Amino acid sequence: KLAFELRNSHDFDPTSGFSQNLASNPDAFVGFYSNYGYYFKIGILDGVLRINKGDTWISLTSPNYEVYDLTFRNLSDEKTKSVSWVIKMRYKNPSGDPNLNYESQSIGGANLR
């Protein structure tokens, strides 16, 4: 969902929180302008990755996982608008079973069209 939305955007909000960990500040977000005529924001609240289109925030990750780092970078140049992101998450493991400790990191990028 994240990559789809970003690749179908034509611009980003220059006042957004690029180069900062969005999970460290619940008010931080990165904003984009969709090719479908809407503005949307991506942010983290209580470890849940969320997207906002209009007045409603929609969760993109399960509450069983904690997103503890989401950092976007502006890679744009004179010809191309591009962003990259790193997202790090872990299973909350409420049982404390060491066999269920799991962390994951994903790196992605998109050229805005």
C-alpha positions in Angstrom: 0.0 0.0 0.0 2.8 2.4 0.9 4.7 1.9 -2.3 1.5 2.1 -4.4 0.5 5.4 -2.9 4.0 6.9 -3.3 4.5 5.8 -6.9 1.1 7.3 -7.8 2.1 10.7 -6.4 3.4 13.6 -8.4 4.8 15.8 -5.6 5.5 15.9 -1.8 4.9 18.5 0.8 8.3 20.2 1.3 7.4 21.0 4.9 7.2 17.3 5.7 9.4 15.4 8.1 12.0 14.1 5.8 15.2 12.7 7.3 13.6 12.2 10.8 12.3 9.1 12.4 8.5 9.5 12.2 8.1 7.0 15.1 9.8 9.3 17.5 7.2 12.0 17.2 3.4 11.3 16.9 2.8 14.7 15.3 5.5 14.1 12.5 4.4 13.0 9.1 5.4 13.1 5.4 2.8 14.5 3.0 2.3 13.7 -0.7 0.1 14.9 -3.5 -1.6 12.0 -5.3 -2.1 11.9 -9.0 -5.8 11.1 -8.1 -6.4 14.6 -6.7 -5.9 14.2 -3.0 -3.3 15.0 -0.4 -2.2 12.3 2.0 0.0 12.0 5.0 2.0 9.0 6.3 2.9 8.8 10.0 3.2 6.6 13.1 1.1 6.6 16.2 1.8 4.2 19.1 3.9 2.1 16.8 1.3 1.7 14.1 2.0 2.9 10.6 -0.9 5.0 9.3 -2.0 6.9 6.2 -4.4 9.8 6.2 -6.5 10.8 3.3 -8.7 13.7 4.3 -10.0 13.5 7.9 -9.4 9.8 8.6 -6.3 7.9 9.6 -6.1 4.3 8.4 -3.8 1.7 10.0 -1.5 0.0 7.6 0.1 -2.4 10.1 -1.2 -4.7 12.8 -1.3 -3.6 16.4 0.6 -6.8 17.1 3.7 -5.2 15.6 5.5 -2.0 16.6 7.0 0.2 13.9 9.9 1.8 15.7 11.6 3.6 12.8 10.2 5.1 9.6 12.5 7.5 7.9 12.0 9.1 4.5 14.7 10.7 2.4 14.2 13.2 -0.4 16.4 12.0 -3.3 15.1 14.4 -5.8 17.2 16.2 -8.4 16.4 18.7 -11.1 14.8 16.1 -13.3 13.1 13.6 -11.0 11.3 13.7 -7.7 12.3 10.6 -5.8 12.0 9.4 -2.2 13.4 6.5 -0.3 12.3 5.0 3.0 13.5 2.6 5.7 11.0 1.0 8.0 11.9 -1.1 11.0 9.4 -3.1 13.0 9.2 -5.8 15.5 6.6 -8.3 16.9 5.4 -7.1 20.3 5.5 -10.7 21.6 3.1 -10.4 24.6 3.9 -13.9 25.8 7.6 -13.2 26.1 8.5 -16.4 24.3 12.1 -15.9 23.0 11.2 -18.0 20.0 8.8 -15.3 18.9 11.1 -12.4 19.0 11.1 -11.0 15.5 12.3 -7.8 13.9 12.3 -6.8 10.3 13.7 -4.0 8.2 12.5 -3.0 4.8 14.1 -0.5 2.4 12.2 1.0 -0.5 12.1 3.8 -2.9 9.8 5.5 -5.5 10.0 7.9 -8.3 7.0 10.2 -8.2 5.2 10.4 -11.5 
